[in-house]
């Protein structure tokens, strides 16, 4: 077995290089699943998606079918969506409400907690067969909750979720504090795929350097849309949040439904935004309220959870199926108590810029796919340069690449640890 490609991390020379074979090698891809996706905490879903006992949804997480549900007592559960009999998918629906789940192959039926309830042709089985632990649906090895965000891990050991999240946990708290009554997933799921390596999407998600060039059409559109921009300049910092998590945090001229008004929303909107801001200050204090209301955040929680708290809030996960192909799922998050008109602008912002048919995502997909095509020359043109801002004495700017270096150092560490 060949050694995995190594990054070149040279602080003295202000040089950070990533080998392009990390984006193309099938061997690296297989090692990533073993060292990262099979070991890390991975986002599963939000509590608001399961509003009552019996609620369920099905998702694919790190190539495994998972049933995320609440049992009859309201307890949240994550079960491998696989029948213990012959391995068929038990629940075939995307979401719904049900007290039990029946496998369509032979009719084995399981309760909402995964226990085997009924067994057609039970006379052919020995006494006590239904109580055999191996005949029950298998729970995911670990599931933990941080606020209303649920994560799972397929590793039976390792650090707890709060420790794993490090300083990213405070950013999730910032998102939760947008609302006094709780946040909720709004609408359905956006699903799309990219013909590119999954780590390119991670990089792109908190890359402040590409915005002015790649998204110039959107910025021009906002300038020409009367009242769509305020006077706030685009400026901020890049932050290493520990354990491979990182973000850019910055001010921007667009409106934020939480409490940052723009003229497009009119005087009535200005009054409502002022009331939201006053309530926010009373609840969390002036300093934190200003950060929530007036600063934007693009965060990546290693390895594959993106939280964009910008002109709308997006939760996005992505899982690769090959070195050059990744499947993406995204959801909009909003306060429960939000007014109808503000919700309208929030969802408009979400689809206009962040959605797969909006201004930003098609630009990003194009850039990622063009990078992947370029990596056909990885044997000769060997490295990506991710050194912008390296060694800057006054801290990383939001359009530097410190956040990417934090991510890549964790990637490098985990692959090296697995090899050791």
Secondary structure by P-SEA (a helix, b strand, c coil): ccccbbbbbbccccbbbbbccccccaaaaaaaaaaccccccccccccccccccccbbbbbcccbbbbbbccccccccccccccccccccccccccccccccccccccccccccccccccccccccccccccccccccccccbbbbcccbbbbbcccccccccccccaaaaaaaaaaaccccccccccbbbbbcccccaaaaaaaacccccccccaaaaaaaaaaccccccccccccccccccccccccccccccccccccccccccaaaaaaaaaaaaaaaacccaaaaaaacccccccccccbbbbbcccbbbbbbbbbccccbbbbbbbbbbbccccaaaaaaaaaaaaaccccccccaaaaaaaaaaaaaacccccccccccccccccccccccccccaaaaaaaaaaaaaaaaaac
